[in-house]
Amino acid sequence: MWVVTDRGADFSAEQLEGLNVQFVPMRLSLDGRTYSSGEDLTPAAFYELLEKTEAYPTTSQASAGDFAALYRRLAQTDPEILSIHISSGLSGTLDSARSGAEMTPEARVTFWDSKTLSCPQAWQVEFAARALQVGWPLQQVLERLERIRAATEGMFTLDTLKYLIHGGRISHLKGLLASLLHIRPVIGVSKDEGKYYMLGQERTPKKALQAMASALLKFYPEGSRLRVQLLHGKNPDAVAMLRDMVSKLFECVWLPTAVVGPILGAHTGGSLAGICAGPAEIYEI
């Protein structure tokens, strides 16, 4: 059985080792040129371009035709496909996937709305791929994915809201006021709608990082054994500080740090620093 996802998921290189995860193309335009994320534009190259331009990047979700082409190719080997995607509350990618499947009756596609993005989405993809690889039946995989989706928390902060505002991901008015006040928001993704919501806001980057670490205590008892992954755009110093803060609160099973890819980075910029966490035992196979 194939596992398909999109570039809304952010992995470390180590997470994908030995896994046959297929990515549908997602495109980004900047300064008059269009790129395919993960194929001809690396995260490092993207953030370098972003620093050199006053232009804003724009992204486009994968089309139904993109999905149909991928499903058709995969079905030639195995028609069973599990397609796991960025939250339907933040993107129309899942709708495109369903439309693409309607164009390829030879593929038997099961859809899964991650209701999140970035590393939390990647964790669902990674678990599904590993479980299927060792022979778990699909229904058992889906039942565990439901537990993982419910128990995993992801949150981030950033120094500027201009990319989120430009991309229409938050209210222009709230974003403008926060920019004027130099507020650093702490943003999570709601479990019910899969949309951004404010967990808090602070005046300085360090206080925002501490607020993220403290916010985890709302979801997990202090001292819990957690699987934890840090993520950032181009802000390694921030995630180093965040790691130290979280290490003092929980027993952490650390995954390698992930860099946010261009598709999400286009809406956040390089200042993003974030964390993904969940009870370590539910990711064990």
Buried (B, 14 or more C-beta within 10 A) or exposed (E): BBBBBBBBBBBBEEBBEEBEBBBBBBBBBBEEEEBBBBEEBBBEEBBEBBEEEEEBBBBEBBBBEBBBBBBBEBBEEEBBBBBBBBBBBBBEBBEBBBBBBEBBEEBBBBBBBBBBBBBBBBBBBBBBBBBBBEEBEBEEBBEBBEBBBEBBBBBBBBBBBBBBBBBEBBEEEBBEEBBEEEBBBBBBBEBEEBBBEEBBBBEEBBBBBBBBBBBBEEBBEEEBEBBBBBBBBBBEEBBBBBBEBBEEBBEBBEBEBBBBBBBBBBBBBBBBBBBBBBBBEBBEE
